[in-house]
């Protein structure tokens, strides 16, 4: 989709915000592509972020309701920072929370500005807090706006946002030309969306039309666009388009909406008639500083009115309005000489002569155009969800089954390290057995050396046993599987991570079959001795005797002493590992709940698929 002119959308009140957010979403979908990078392929637009709209498309939203602004700001946005480059949200609510306080202050401090439209205090309705809306009272909505101006010393709270939007538009003509391939027309199409049924939209639209016209004239003329073609198109949602129930309370709301719509449309039509007749608008005084007339002339040649169609659903209204706006700004005009630099909306209105004719009832001209838009939509979101569900289901079935040759030794080792259980895997001793003096000769001397080595092994084993009482407890307390899971899911799919933790039944590899949990549990079970003689205790030194009347003395290098030294070494290693198993098993009340929690988290996550 191509946009053939600069566009500013101004959304007022809840309906205006809803239309604007859907317009933004539709433009992102059409212009940015599924990956958000379609626009960045143009050199002039290469600096745009994914899903960022170009600066010649601007959106400005104003509402008293803070919750409505926040909802609109986050609706359908992939990145609110990216959206901020083209969207501005104005808080037009005054500091005072009560409408009575605001109107009383306006009567006292800004009498000339409110004289003629703000009634007296008799039987005045009270709306509080104003940050929740105008309570379907347009006068309250306009009073809130004037109260905001009074606090700020002028119209700057609205004017500043409008000026910034027009500056972005004025400085982005090169980017629009790069996208179109031809020189675009000077100017901007401005759509102001609101409903005349509520209090905020019906109360703010007239002043926003004036302020928007003044800001456009100020910026575009400063940028050298003296002949800029600026058109403002009010997009008006009528009370008949809104969904009301038949209950008594809703009937009251509908009647109030109808009563709001009549005066609002009369004011709007007067402004449009004055535009088409070349007459200036009535003078409006705003609180605070006002260097000159604001919006003396508003280039609003017509207003587009949207009512409810017989077969339309409530959700169809915003889509219909969006489809109508897109048809005006996205339609390419062809003439005999080629592509026209004028927008479809400008060409359409310029060719309509009836706007300057008298109305059949003799009251005014023909200021409004009834609008009907139908959009044939492909349910892309629903189709995408179905495809995504099918893909996820298929991927889940494939990933749940381990490959026949799956080897998880390396992932399990990494899991052990990241969980802080490396000491439990190594089962190291505090001290190695000292080296044995190998110069001993004679049965008595060698036997004494072997007995001394045996006693040293028993002593160091006892010291390890005592130290593990605190060391194993500290290790169990520091056991944390969170970092290990985070690292594992960064490298493997979630289903394999579960197999790394809980094991793969039937695997030919013992480590893969047991998994991380099997390793931790195995370290808490008693360790069987590697040799039967170890089961009865520490091996005793062999009986040694010299031969040939002492002529052949026993030496350290003889087979019997060497075999016994190896046996003591094996016993010492086994006893050290066995002590680790015993100490770790004694701390099972600490680490077993951690393992069960890990298993539960993984099972619940997998179950969601």
C-alpha positions as CSV (number, residue, x, y, z in Angstrom):
1,X,0.0,0.0,0.0
2,X,1.2,3.5,-0.8
3,X,0.2,6.8,0.8
4,X,0.0,9.5,-1.8
5,X,0.1,12.6,0.5
6,X,1.1,13.6,4.0
7,X,-1.6,12.8,6.6
8,X,-2.4,13.9,10.1
9,X,-5.1,12.1,12.0
10,X,-6.5,13.9,15.1
11,X,-8.6,11.6,17.4
12,X,-10.8,13.2,20.0
13,X,-12.5,11.3,22.8
14,X,-13.0,7.5,23.1
15,X,-14.4,7.0,19.6
16,X,-11.7,9.2,18.0
17,X,-8.9,7.2,19.8
18,X,-10.4,3.9,18.8
19,X,-10.6,4.9,15.1
20,X,-7.0,6.2,15.2
21,X,-5.5,3.2,16.8
22,X,-7.1,0.9,14.3
23,X,-5.9,3.2,11.5
24,X,-2.4,3.0,12.9
25,X,-2.5,-0.8,13.1
26,X,-3.9,-1.1,9.5
27,X,-1.1,1.2,8.1
28,X,1.6,-0.8,9.9
29,X,0.2,-4.0,8.5
30,X,-0.1,-2.7,5.0
31,X,3.1,-0.6,4.8
32,X,5.6,-2.3,7.0
33,X,5.0,-5.9,6.0
34,X,5.0,-9.0,8.2
35,X,8.6,-8.5,9.4
36,X,8.2,-4.7,9.8
37,X,11.1,-3.9,7.4
38,X,9.3,-3.3,4.1
39,X,9.7,0.5,4.3
40,X,13.4,0.3,5.3
41,X,14.2,-1.0,1.8
42,X,14.0,2.6,0.5
43,X,17.3,4.5,1.1
44,X,15.4,7.6,2.4
45,X,13.6,5.4,4.9
46,X,16.4,3.0,5.9
47,X,16.8,4.5,9.4
48,X,13.2,3.6,10.4
49,X,12.9,0.9,13.0
50,X,10.9,-2.2,12.4
51,X,7.1,-1.4,12.2
52,X,7.9,2.3,12.5
53,X,5.7,4.4,10.3
54,X,7.3,7.2,8.2
55,X,7.2,10.8,9.7
56,X,4.8,12.1,7.0
57,X,2.1,10.1,8.8
58,X,1.2,11.6,12.1
59,X,-1.3,10.9,14.8
60,X,-2.5,13.1,17.6
61,X,-4.9,12.0,20.3
62,X,-6.7,14.0,23.0
63,X,-9.0,12.8,25.7
64,X,-9.8,13.6,29.3
65,X,-9.9,9.9,30.2
66,X,-6.4,8.9,31.2
67,X,-7.2,5.2,31.1
68,X,-8.5,5.5,27.5
69,X,-5.3,7.3,26.5
70,X,-3.2,4.5,28.1
71,X,-5.2,1.8,26.4
72,X,-4.9,3.5,23.0
73,X,-1.2,4.0,23.5
74,X,-0.6,0.3,24.0
75,X,-3.2,-1.2,21.7
76,X,-1.6,-3.3,19.0
77,X,1.8,-1.7,19.5
78,X,4.9,-3.9,19.1
79,X,7.1,-1.1,20.5
80,X,5.7,2.0,22.2
81,X,9.0,3.8,21.7
82,X,8.8,3.2,17.9
83,X,5.2,4.4,17.9
84,X,6.1,7.6,19.8
85,X,7.9,8.9,16.7
86,X,4.5,9.3,14.9
87,X,1.9,9.5,17.7
88,X,1.3,12.2,20.3
89,X,-1.0,11.9,23.3
90,X,-2.4,15.0,24.8
91,X,-3.8,15.3,28.4
92,X,-6.4,18.0,28.2
93,X,-7.7,17.5,31.7
94,X,-7.1,20.4,34.2
95,X,-5.6,19.9,37.6
96,X,-8.9,20.4,39.3
97,X,-10.8,17.1,39.5
98,X,-14.4,18.6,39.7
99,X,-16.1,20.3,36.8
100,X,-17.8,22.7,39.3
101,X,-14.4,23.9,40.5
102,X,-13.3,24.4,36.9
103,X,-16.3,26.3,35.7
104,X,-16.3,28.5,38.8
105,X,-12.6,29.4,38.2
106,X,-13.4,30.1,34.5
107,X,-16.2,32.5,35.4
108,X,-14.0,34.4,37.8
109,X,-10.7,34.5,35.9
110,X,-11.7,34.1,32.2
111,X,-15.1,35.7,31.9
112,X,-14.6,37.0,28.3
113,X,-13.5,33.6,27.1
114,X,-16.5,31.7,28.4
115,X,-19.2,34.3,28.0
116,X,-21.8,33.2,25.5
117,X,-21.4,29.4,25.9
118,X,-20.9,28.6,29.6
119,X,-24.2,28.7,31.5
120,X,-24.5,30.1,35.0
121,X,-24.0,28.0,38.2
122,X,-27.7,27.4,38.7
123,X,-28.5,23.6,38.6
124,X,-25.1,23.0,37.2
125,X,-24.2,19.3,36.9
126,X,-21.1,18.1,38.7
127,X,-18.7,15.7,37.0
128,X,-15.8,14.3,39.0
129,X,-13.1,13.2,38.4
130,X,-12.6,14.8,35.1
131,X,-9.8,12.4,34.4
132,X,-12.5,9.8,33.8
133,X,-14.3,11.8,31.1
134,X,-16.8,14.5,30.6
135,X,-19.8,12.5,31.6
136,X,-21.5,12.8,28.2
137,X,-21.7,16.6,28.7
138,X,-20.1,18.6,25.9
139,X,-20.1,21.8,27.9
140,X,-18.1,20.1,30.7
141,X,-15.7,18.8,28.1
142,X,-15.1,22.2,26.6
143,X,-14.8,23.8,30.1
144,X,-12.2,21.2,31.0
145,X,-10.2,22.2,27.9
146,X,-10.5,25.9,28.7
147,X,-9.5,25.1,32.3
148,X,-6.3,23.5,31.0
149,X,-5.6,26.5,28.9
150,X,-6.1,28.8,31.9
151,X,-3.7,26.8,34.0
152,X,-1.1,26.9,31.2
153,X,-1.5,30.6,30.3
154,X,-2.7,29.9,26.8
155,X,-3.4,27.2,24.2
156,X,0.2,25.8,24.3
157,X,-0.8,22.3,25.7
158,X,-2.6,21.6,22.4
159,X,-0.7,23.9,20.1
160,X,2.7,22.4,21.0
161,X,1.6,18.9,20.0
162,X,0.1,20.1,16.7
163,X,3.2,22.2,15.8
164,X,5.5,19.2,16.4
165,X,3.3,17.0,14.3
166,X,3.3,19.5,11.4
167,X,7.1,20.0,11.7
168,X,7.6,16.3,11.2
169,X,5.3,16.4,8.2
170,X,7.0,19.4,6.7
171,X,10.5,18.0,7.0
172,X,9.6,14.6,5.5
173,X,8.6,15.5,2.0
174,X,11.8,14.0,0.6
175,X,10.9,10.7,2.2
176,X,7.4,10.8,0.8
177,X,8.8,11.6,-2.6
178,X,11.3,8.6,-2.3
179,X,8.4,6.3,-1.5
180,X,6.1,7.6,-4.3
181,X,8.7,8.0,-7.1
182,X,7.3,11.4,-8.0
183,X,7.1,14.8,-6.3
184,X,4.1,14.9,-4.0
185,X,1.8,17.9,-3.7
186,X,2.5,20.5,-1.1
187,X,0.2,20.3,1.9
188,X,-1.5,17.8,4.1
189,X,-4.8,16.0,4.5
190,X,-6.0,16.2,8.1
191,X,-8.7,13.9,9.4
192,X,-10.3,14.8,12.7
193,X,-12.2,11.8,14.1
194,X,-14.8,12.2,16.9
195,X,-18.3,11.3,18.0
196,X,-21.0,14.0,18.6
197,X,-22.7,11.7,21.0
198,X,-20.4,12.0,24.0
199,X,-19.0,14.8,26.1
200,X,-15.3,14.9,25.1
201,X,-15.6,14.6,21.3
202,X,-18.6,16.9,21.0
203,X,-17.0,19.4,23.5
204,X,-13.5,19.6,22.0
205,X,-13.9,19.3,18.2
206,X,-14.7,22.9,17.4
207,X,-11.6,24.2,19.2
208,X,-9.4,21.5,17.8
209,X,-10.5,22.3,14.3
210,X,-9.5,25.9,14.8
211,X,-6.2,25.1,16.6
212,X,-5.3,22.5,13.9
213,X,-5.9,25.0,11.1
214,X,-3.8,27.7,12.8
215,X,-0.9,25.3,13.5
216,X,-0.9,24.0,9.9
217,X,-0.9,27.5,8.5
218,X,1.9,28.5,10.9
219,X,4.3,25.6,10.2
220,X,3.7,25.0,6.5
221,X,4.1,28.7,5.7
222,X,7.3,28.9,7.7
223,X,8.7,25.9,5.8
224,X,8.1,27.8,2.5
225,X,4.9,26.1,1.5
226,X,2.9,29.3,1.0
227,X,0.7,27.6,-1.6
228,X,0.3,24.5,0.6
229,X,-3.0,22.7,0.0
230,X,-4.2,21.9,3.5
231,X,-7.6,20.3,3.9
232,X,-9.4,19.3,7.1
233,X,-11.9,16.5,7.0
234,X,-14.0,16.1,10.1
235,X,-14.9,12.4,10.4
236,X,-18.1,12.4,12.5
237,X,-19.7,9.4,14.2
238,X,-23.4,10.1,14.7
239,X,-25.3,8.9,17.7
240,X,-27.2,6.4,15.5
241,X,-23.9,4.6,14.8
242,X,-23.3,3.8,18.5
243,X,-24.6,0.6,20.1
244,X,-27.2,1.2,22.8
245,X,-29.3,-1.4,24.6
246,X,-33.1,-1.1,25.1
247,X,-32.8,-0.8,28.9
248,X,-34.1,2.4,30.6
249,X,-30.7,3.6,31.5
250,X,-29.4,3.1,28.0
251,X,-32.4,4.8,26.6
252,X,-31.5,7.9,28.7
253,X,-28.0,7.7,27.3
254,X,-29.3,7.5,23.8
255,X,-31.5,10.5,24.3
256,X,-28.5,12.5,25.7
257,X,-26.5,11.4,22.7
258,X,-29.1,12.7,20.3
259,X,-29.4,16.0,22.3
260,X,-25.6,16.4,22.1
261,X,-25.5,15.6,18.4
262,X,-27.9,18.4,17.3
263,X,-26.0,21.5,18.5
264,X,-22.6,19.9,17.7
265,X,-23.6,19.3,14.1
266,X,-25.1,22.8,13.8
267,X,-21.8,24.3,14.9
268,X,-19.8,22.1,12.6
269,X,-22.0,22.8,9.6
270,X,-21.7,26.5,10.2
271,X,-17.9,26.3,10.1
272,X,-18.0,24.2,6.9
273,X,-20.5,26.6,5.3
274,X,-18.3,29.6,6.1
275,X,-15.3,27.7,4.6
276,X,-17.2,27.1,1.3
277,X,-18.5,30.7,1.3
278,X,-15.1,32.2,1.9
279,X,-16.2,33.7,5.2
280,X,-14.1,33.9,8.4
281,X,-15.2,31.9,11.5
282,X,-16.7,33.6,14.5
283,X,-14.1,35.0,16.9
284,X,-13.2,32.8,19.8
285,X,-11.3,34.0,22.9
286,X,-9.2,31.5,24.7
287,X,-7.9,31.9,28.3
288,X,-4.3,33.2,28.7
289,X,-2.2,34.8,26.0
290,X,-3.6,35.0,22.5
291,X,-1.5,36.9,20.0
292,X,-4.3,37.0,17.4
293,X,-7.3,35.2,16.1
294,X,-7.0,31.4,16.3
295,X,-8.4,29.5,13.4
296,X,-10.0,32.5,11.7
297,X,-10.3,30.3,8.6
298,X,-10.5,26.5,8.8
299,X,-10.1,24.7,5.4
300,X,-12.9,22.2,6.1
301,X,-14.8,21.9,2.9
302,X,-17.0,19.1,4.1
303,X,-17.7,16.7,7.0
304,X,-18.1,13.0,6.6
305,X,-20.9,11.6,8.7
306,X,-21.1,7.9,9.7
307,X,-24.3,6.4,10.8
308,X,-25.1,2.8,11.6
309,X,-26.0,0.5,8.7
310,X,-28.8,-2.0,9.2
311,X,-26.6,-5.1,9.1
312,X,-23.5,-3.7,10.8
313,X,-22.2,-4.9,14.1
314,X,-20.7,-2.5,16.7
315,X,-17.1,-3.6,15.8
316,X,-17.7,-2.8,12.2
317,X,-17.9,0.9,12.7
318,X,-14.2,1.7,13.4
319,X,-13.2,-0.7,10.6
320,X,-15.6,1.1,8.2
321,X,-14.2,4.5,9.1
322,X,-10.6,3.3,8.7
323,X,-11.4,1.7,5.4
324,X,-13.0,5.0,4.2
325,X,-9.9,7.0,5.3
326,X,-7.5,4.6,3.6
327,X,-9.5,4.8,0.4
328,X,-9.0,8.6,0.4
329,X,-5.3,8.6,1.2
330,X,-4.2,5.5,-0.5
331,X,-6.0,5.8,-3.9
332,X,-3.7,6.7,-6.8
333,X,-5.1,9.2,-9.3
334,X,-4.3,8.9,-12.9
335,X,-4.8,11.6,-15.5
336,X,-4.1,11.9,-19.2
337,X,-0.7,13.4,-18.4
338,X,0.2,10.7,-15.8
339,X,-0.1,10.5,-12.0
340,X,-1.9,13.4,-10.4
341,X,-0.1,15.2,-7.5
342,X,-3.4,15.8,-5.8
343,X,-4.9,13.5,-3.3
344,X,-8.1,11.5,-4.1
345,X,-9.9,13.4,-1.3
346,X,-8.9,16.8,-2.7
347,X,-9.8,15.8,-6.3
348,X,-13.1,14.3,-5.1
349,X,-14.1,17.4,-3.2
350,X,-13.0,19.8,-5.8
351,X,-15.2,18.1,-8.4
352,X,-18.3,18.4,-6.2
353,X,-20.1,21.6,-7.0
354,X,-23.1,20.9,-4.8
355,X,-21.3,21.9,-1.6
356,X,-21.8,25.5,-2.3
357,X,-25.5,25.2,-3.1
358,X,-28.3,26.0,-0.8
359,X,-29.8,23.2,1.2
360,X,-33.3,22.0,0.1
361,X,-34.8,23.3,3.4
362,X,-33.2,26.7,2.9
363,X,-31.0,26.5,6.0
364,X,-27.4,26.9,5.1
365,X,-25.5,25.1,2.3
366,X,-24.6,21.5,1.9
367,X,-21.8,21.1,4.5
368,X,-21.8,17.3,5.0
369,X,-21.3,14.1,3.0
370,X,-22.8,10.9,4.3
371,X,-20.2,8.2,4.2
372,X,-20.7,4.5,3.8
373,X,-17.7,2.2,3.6
374,X,-17.6,-1.6,3.5
375,X,-14.4,-3.6,3.9
376,X,-14.0,-7.1,2.7
377,X,-11.4,-8.4,5.1
378,X,-9.5,-11.7,5.2
379,X,-9.4,-12.9,8.8
380,X,-5.6,-12.8,8.8
381,X,-5.3,-12.9,12.6
382,X,-7.7,-15.9,12.9
383,X,-5.9,-17.8,10.1
384,X,-2.5,-17.0,11.6
385,X,-3.7,-18.3,14.9
386,X,-4.9,-21.6,13.3
387,X,-1.7,-22.0,11.4
388,X,0.4,-21.2,14.5
389,X,-1.6,-23.7,16.6
390,X,-1.1,-26.4,14.0
391,X,2.7,-25.7,13.7
392,X,3.1,-25.6,17.5
393,X,1.2,-28.9,17.7
394,X,3.3,-30.6,15.0
395,X,6.5,-29.2,16.5
396,X,5.4,-30.4,20.0
397,X,4.9,-33.9,18.7
398,X,8.3,-34.0,17.1
399,X,10.2,-32.4,20.0
400,X,8.6,-34.5,22.7
401,X,10.3,-37.7,21.4
402,X,14.0,-38.1,22.0
403,X,16.2,-39.0,19.0
404,X,17.4,-42.6,19.0
405,X,21.0,-41.4,19.3
406,X,20.4,-38.5,21.7
407,X,23.4,-37.9,23.9
408,X,22.8,-35.5,26.8
409,X,26.1,-36.0,28.7
410,X,27.4,-32.5,27.8
411,X,24.1,-30.7,28.6
412,X,23.9,-32.6,31.9
413,X,27.5,-31.7,32.8
414,X,26.7,-28.0,32.0
415,X,23.5,-28.2,34.2
416,X,25.6,-29.6,37.1
417,X,28.1,-26.8,36.8
418,X,25.5,-24.0,36.5
419,X,23.5,-25.5,39.5
420,X,26.6,-25.2,41.7
421,X,27.0,-28.9,42.3
422,X,30.5,-29.4,40.8
423,X,31.9,-30.4,44.3
424,X,29.2,-33.1,44.5
425,X,30.3,-34.5,41.1
426,X,34.0,-34.5,42.0
427,X,33.6,-35.8,45.6
428,X,37.1,-34.7,46.3
429,X,39.0,-35.4,49.5
430,X,40.4,-32.7,51.7
431,X,44.0,-34.2,51.6
432,X,45.6,-36.8,49.5
433,X,47.4,-39.6,51.2
434,X,51.1,-38.9,51.7
435,X,53.7,-40.7,49.7
436,X,55.2,-43.9,51.3
437,X,58.9,-44.2,52.1
438,X,60.2,-46.8,49.7
439,X,63.6,-47.6,51.3
440,X,62.2,-49.8,54.1
441,X,63.7,-53.3,54.2
442,X,62.8,-56.2,56.3
443,X,59.4,-57.6,57.2
444,X,59.2,-55.7,60.4
445,X,60.1,-52.3,58.9
446,X,57.8,-52.7,55.8
447,X,54.9,-54.0,58.0
448,X,55.3,-50.9,60.2
449,X,55.4,-48.6,57.2
450,X,52.2,-50.2,55.9
451,X,50.5,-50.0,59.3
452,X,51.4,-46.3,59.5
453,X,50.0,-45.7,56.1
454,X,46.8,-47.5,57.0
455,X,46.4,-45.4,60.1
456,X,47.0,-42.2,58.1
457,X,44.2,-43.2,55.7
458,X,41.8,-43.9,58.5
459,X,42.6,-40.6,60.2
460,X,42.2,-38.5,57.0
461,X,38.9,-40.3,56.3
462,X,37.6,-39.4,59.7
463,X,38.6,-35.7,59.2
464,X,36.7,-35.7,55.8
465,X,33.7,-37.2,57.5
466,X,33.7,-34.4,60.1
467,X,34.2,-31.6,57.5
468,X,31.4,-32.9,55.3
469,X,28.8,-32.4,58.0
470,X,28.9,-28.6,57.3
471,X,30.3,-28.7,53.7
472,X,27.4,-30.8,52.3
473,X,24.8,-28.8,54.2
474,X,26.2,-25.5,52.8
475,X,26.3,-27.1,49.3
476,X,22.6,-28.2,49.5
477,X,21.6,-24.8,50.7
478,X,23.3,-23.1,47.8
479,X,21.8,-25.5,45.2
480,X,19.9,-23.3,42.6
481,X,18.7,-24.7,39.4
482,X,17.4,-21.4,37.9
483,X,20.7,-20.3,36.2
484,X,21.1,-23.8,34.8
485,X,17.6,-23.8,33.3
486,X,18.1,-20.4,31.7
487,X,21.3,-21.4,30.1
488,X,19.8,-24.7,28.9
489,X,16.7,-23.1,27.3
490,X,19.0,-20.7,25.4
491,X,20.7,-23.7,23.8
492,X,18.1,-26.4,23.5
493,X,14.3,-26.6,23.1
494,X,12.2,-26.9,26.2
495,X,11.4,-30.6,25.6
496,X,15.0,-31.5,25.5
497,X,15.7,-29.5,28.6
498,X,13.1,-31.6,30.4
499,X,14.9,-34.8,29.2
500,X,18.2,-33.3,30.3
501,X,16.8,-32.8,33.8
502,X,14.6,-35.9,34.1
503,X,16.4,-38.4,31.9
504,X,15.6,-40.4,28.8
505,X,14.2,-43.9,29.7
506,X,15.5,-46.6,27.5
507,X,18.6,-44.7,26.5
508,X,21.8,-46.8,26.0
509,X,23.9,-44.2,27.8
510,X,23.7,-44.4,31.5
511,X,24.2,-40.6,32.1
512,X,21.5,-39.7,29.5
513,X,19.1,-42.3,30.9
514,X,19.4,-40.9,34.5
515,X,19.5,-37.2,33.7
516,X,20.4,-34.4,36.1
517,X,17.8,-35.5,38.6
518,X,19.1,-39.1,38.5
519,X,22.6,-37.8,39.2
520,X,21.5,-35.8,42.2
521,X,19.5,-38.7,43.7
522,X,22.3,-41.2,43.0
523,X,24.7,-39.0,45.0
524,X,22.3,-39.3,48.0
525,X,22.3,-43.1,48.1
526,X,24.8,-45.3,49.9
527,X,27.8,-46.2,47.7
528,X,28.5,-49.8,47.5
529,X,32.2,-51.0,48.0
530,X,34.1,-51.8,44.8
531,X,35.6,-54.9,46.5
532,X,34.0,-57.4,48.9
533,X,36.7,-57.0,51.5
534,X,35.9,-53.3,51.9
535,X,32.5,-54.2,53.3
536,X,34.1,-55.6,56.5
537,X,36.2,-52.6,57.2
538,X,39.6,-51.2,56.4
539,X,42.0,-53.8,55.0
540,X,44.7,-55.0,57.3
541,X,48.4,-55.3,56.2
542,X,49.4,-58.7,54.9
543,X,51.6,-61.0,57.0
544,X,55.3,-60.5,56.0
545,X,58.4,-62.6,56.7
546,X,62.0,-62.6,55.6
547,X,63.3,-65.6,53.8
548,X,66.4,-67.7,53.9
549,X,67.2,-66.9,57.6
550,X,67.0,-63.2,56.9
551,X,69.2,-63.3,53.9
552,X,66.3,-62.4,51.7
553,X,64.6,-59.5,53.4
554,X,61.2,-58.1,52.5
555,X,61.3,-55.0,50.4
556,X,58.8,-52.3,49.7
557,X,58.9,-53.1,46.0
558,X,57.8,-56.7,46.6
559,X,54.4,-57.7,45.3
560,X,52.6,-58.0,48.6
561,X,53.4,-54.5,49.9
562,X,52.7,-52.9,46.6
563,X,49.3,-54.7,46.3
564,X,48.4,-53.6,49.8
565,X,49.3,-50.0,49.1
566,X,47.0,-50.0,46.0
567,X,44.3,-51.7,48.1
568,X,44.5,-49.0,50.8
569,X,44.4,-46.3,48.1
570,X,41.3,-47.8,46.5
571,X,39.7,-48.1,49.9
572,X,40.5,-44.5,50.8
573,X,39.0,-43.2,47.5
574,X,35.9,-45.3,48.0
575,X,35.5,-44.2,51.6
576,X,35.8,-40.5,50.6
577,X,33.1,-40.9,47.9
578,X,31.0,-42.9,50.3
579,X,31.3,-40.2,52.9
580,X,30.1,-37.6,50.3
581,X,27.1,-39.9,49.5
582,X,26.2,-40.2,53.2
583,X,26.5,-36.5,53.9
584,X,24.5,-35.5,50.8
585,X,21.8,-38.1,51.7
586,X,21.6,-36.7,55.2
587,X,20.7,-33.3,53.6
588,X,17.9,-34.6,51.4
589,X,15.3,-32.5,53.2
590,X,17.0,-29.5,51.7
591,X,17.6,-30.5,48.1
592,X,14.7,-33.0,47.4
593,X,12.1,-30.2,47.5
594,X,14.2,-28.2,45.0
595,X,14.2,-31.1,42.6
596,X,10.5,-31.6,43.0
597,X,9.9,-27.9,42.3
598,X,12.1,-28.1,39.2
599,X,10.2,-31.1,37.9
600,X,6.9,-29.5,38.6
601,X,7.8,-26.3,36.8
602,X,9.0,-28.2,33.7
603,X,5.9,-30.5,33.7
604,X,3.5,-27.5,34.0
605,X,5.3,-25.6,31.2
606,X,5.3,-28.6,28.9
607,X,1.6,-29.2,29.7
608,X,0.7,-25.8,28.2
609,X,1.8,-27.1,24.8
